[in-house]
Amino acid sequence: MTDAQGEIDQTACRVLRTEAEALTTLAGNLPADFERSVRLLAGVEGRVIISGIGKSGHIGRKISATLASTGTPSYFVHGAEASHGDLGMITRHDVCLLISNSGETLELRDILLHCKRFSIPLIGISSNPDSTLMKAADYRLTLPKLPEACPMGLAPTTSTTLTLALGDALAVAVMELRGFKSEDFQVFHPGGKLGAQLSRVEDLMHGGEELPLVPSDMAMGDALLTMTSKGFGIAAVVQDGKLVGVVSDGDLRRNMGRLMEMTAGEMASRNPVTVTPDILAAEALAILNERKIGALMVVDAENCPVGVVHIHDVLRAGVA
């Protein structure tokens, strides 16, 4: 390692330790109004309006996005734009969360006055408890006054990290208080890897006319035609509307010598592994891999076939 590289690594470690120590301090000294703020946000009738300028604005946008994605309607209003018409976005049913490390950001003045005029609950995040913002706020989330990681103490570093982490703590606490579940999370994250991981079998399965259903007494010659035409590599054997067995490619190979002499019921493997529509697609994929099979029948509470899910469907959805 060169001297220059060593100095760079030391700088990185110093910054990370400074910010990590600040987070530890915050965790041990939560703002006095934290619980009240969480309960306020959890019960908001409208939306959580967040505003800040500069680095505080960037952090505010992220906090707003996190709240929205975890079930608390929220959007970011730019402080300067608010003074030119965007105050109309803020209603009496909303809650405002204003972020300013100094607590004296001029661009937030009109939003602050708007909140006071229309009795809109106001949460302030600042490290200056005696600032204009914190004196006006109904709920005060005061950050510990700690050194910035910037060697000159000027660039917002530690302060923005603390604000971001506090925003995450607010969002998660509100989410848990409201009983937000994984299925709710999927509603707001339908795309990408996360959405795929939260997909359920009912989202991917084939049903209706696509089901490879055959009666128990059907000759295997006819059942084989159904297997071929449906393209899942299995035939679901039913009796009185209920699933009694499954004929797979493996069953065909094991009984090749007397294939045309048997019925579907005689050929079928009894008590096949099945899944219900409400389980996660990731769970179905695990079963498919564990059993080394290509498709699963999906049944309802009465063991009646309602769908079939193929491993290709799961993989195409990006679940793996």
N, C-alpha and C positions, 0 to 999 in steps of 0.2 A: 504494500500500500504506500503510495506517495504521500509526502507531507501535505500537499494540497487536498488530496482525497481525504486524508485523515481529518483535516480542518473542516471540510464540508460535512463529513459524517458527524463530527462533534456538534456542528451547528444544528443539524437535523435532530439529533438526540436531545439537544438542549431545548429546542422548540417543542418537541413532543412531550418531554418531561414537564416543561412549564405548563402546557395545556392540560396534561393528564393530572397534575397536582391541583390545578384549578378546578377540574371536574370533581375530584375527590373532595375538595373543600365545599363545593356546591352541594354535593350529595349529603354531606354531613351538616349542612346549614340551609335547608330548603327555605325559600321565602315564606314568611308567615301567612300570606294569603294564597298559598299554592292550593290547598284543599278547597277553599272557597271558590277559587277560579275554576278548578276542575268541575265542581258541581254546577257552576254557572254555565260553562260551556256544554256540559252534558244535557242541560235543560233548555238550551236556547231554542226559541220557536222559529227564528229566521236563520241567519247565517252568521258565521264568525268572520268579521271584516278585519283584515290585518294590513297594517301600513307601516312603512319605514322608508328612509332615504339612504342612498348609498349602500354600504355593506349591510346595514340593518335591513334595507329593502330586499336585498338578495336573500338574506336569512328568512325574512318574513314570507317571501314567496314559497320557500321550501316548507316552512311550517304550515302555511295554508294548504299546500298540496298534500302534505301528510295528513292533516285533519280531514280533508275531503276524501282521500282514498281509504280512510278508516271509518267512514260513516258520519262525519260531522260536516255538513255543508259549509264551505268556506271559500272566500276568494280574496285576492290581493287588490287593494286600491292604492294607486300611486299618490303620494301626498300632494305633489304639485298639480296633477291632473284633477284631484278632488276639488281644488280651488277654482277649477274651470268647468264645472258641471258634474263631475263624478261623485259629488256629495249626494246626488240623487240616487246612487246605488245603495246608500245606507238608510235603512228603515228603522222604525221604532221597535221592531221585533228582533233586531240584530244585536250582536255584541261586538264591540270594537277592541282590538288588541293593537296598541301602538308600541313600536320599538324605537328607542333612542338611547344609546349608551350614555350620552350626556344629559338627556332629558330636556334639552333646550333646542331641538331641531325646529327651525322656524316653519318649515314646510308642513309640519303636522298641526300647526296652530288652528287652521280652519276646521280640520276634522275634530279636533278636541272641542272647539266651541260648538260645533254641530252636535256632538254627543251631549254636551251640557244643555243645549237649547231644547233638545227633544228627549231628554232623560234616557239616553241610550247607555247601557252599562259600559264602562270603560276600564280595560285592563292595561296597565303600563308595565313595560319591561325596561329597566334602566339600572345603572350602577350608582346613580346619584339620587338618593332618597329625598333630597331637599330641592330637586329640580321642579320646574313648572309642570312637566308631565306628571311626575309622581304626586305632586300636591293636588292635581286635578283628578287623578285616577281614583276610581271607586275600589279597585283591587290592585294592589301594588306587589309586583314580583321584582324585588330588588336583588340585583346580582352582587356578589361579593366584589369589592374593588381590589383587583389583583393586577400584577404587572402584565403588560402585553408581552408576547413572545418576541416581538420586534425589538431589536437592541436599542432603538431610539425611543421606544415606547409610544410610537405614533401610529403605525399601521394597525388597524383593528385585526387582532389575531386571537388572543385569549378571550377577549370580550365576545367576539362573534361565535367562537366555539361554545362558550357558556350559553349564549342565547339559543343557538341551534339545539344544544342538548336539552335545555329547559323546554324548548318547544316540543321535542320528541317526548319528553316526560309528560307534558300536558296531553299530547295526542294519545299516548298509550294509556294513561290513567283514565281519560275520558272513554276510550274504546272499551276498556275493561269494565268501567262503571256502567256503561250502556249494554254490556253483554254482547258485544260485537263478535261474531263467530267466523270461522273460515269460509262458510258458505256465503256469508255477507261480503267477505273480502273479495270473493271471486266475482261478485257482481260489478265491482269497481275496477277489477283487473282482468278483463276478459282476454286480453292480448298477451303475446309473448310467453316466455317459459313459465312464469308464475301462473298465468291464466290456465295454461295447459295442465300444470300440476294440480290445479284445483278443479279441473273438469270432472264430471261424474259419468258413470257408465251410461246413464240415460241420455247424455249429450252426444254420445258416440255410437250407440247401438243401432242396429237395423231392426225394423219391426214390420208388422203388417204382412203384405204379400211377399216380402223378402225372406220371411222365416222359412227355414227348411224343415217343415213339419210333415211327418208321415204317421199314419195310424199303425198301431201295434201289429195288426194282422196283414199289413201290406206285404206283398212278395218283394223280396230283395231286389229283383230285377227292376221293378218300378221305383223302389226306394232309391236305387242307385241313380236313376234318371233325375230324381229330385235333388240328390246331393250334387250332381254334376251341374244342373241348371242354376242352382242357388249360389254355388261358388265358394262356400265356406269350409268345405272339406268335412262336414258333418251332416247328419240327419237327426233331428230331434224326434224321438218316438213318443207319441202321446196316446193316452187312453182316457176317455171321459174328460178330455180337455186338460189333463194334467201330464206333466213330463214324467215318463217312467224309465227312460233310458236315452242313450245317445249312441249312434253308429258313427264311428270315426274311420279314417283311412286305415288305421292300425287294425281295427276289427275286420275290415275287408281282407287285409293281407293274411290275418290269422285263420280266416275261414274260407280261403280262396277255393279249396277243393269242393266244397258243398254250398257255395255261395247262392246258386240259383234254386237250391232246394229249401232254403230257409226264409222265414218271415223277418220283418224288421225287428219285431219284438224278441225273436229268438237270437238274432244277431247282436242286439244292443247290449252295451255295458250298462248294468243297472246302477242306480244311485250315483249318477254323474255329478261331478263338481259343478256348481252353479253360483251365480252372483245375483244380487238384487240391483235394481236400477239406481238406488241412491248411494252406492258406495263410490269412493273416488276411483277414477280411471287408473290412477297409480297403483291402487290395491289390486285391481283386476290384472294389471300388467305383471305384478309380482306373482300372482297365482298362475298366469300363463307361463311365465318363465320357470317357476318351481315345478309345475306338472309337465313341462315340455310339450305343451299342446298349442294349437294355433287359434282355437276359438272357444268361447264360453257361452253357454246358454244363460239368458237372463230371465229370472222367474219372479212372479209376485208372491205375496204372502200365502197364497193357496197353491203354490208350486205349479202355476200355469205359465207356460212360456209367453213372454212379452217382448223378447228381443234376443239378438245374438250379437256379440262383439268379437271382432277378429283382431288379432295382434297387430295386423297392418293398420287398422283403424286407429289404434292407440298410438302407434309409432308415428303415423302421419300427423296426428294432433300435437306431437312434440312432447308427449308425456315422459318419455325416457330421458 
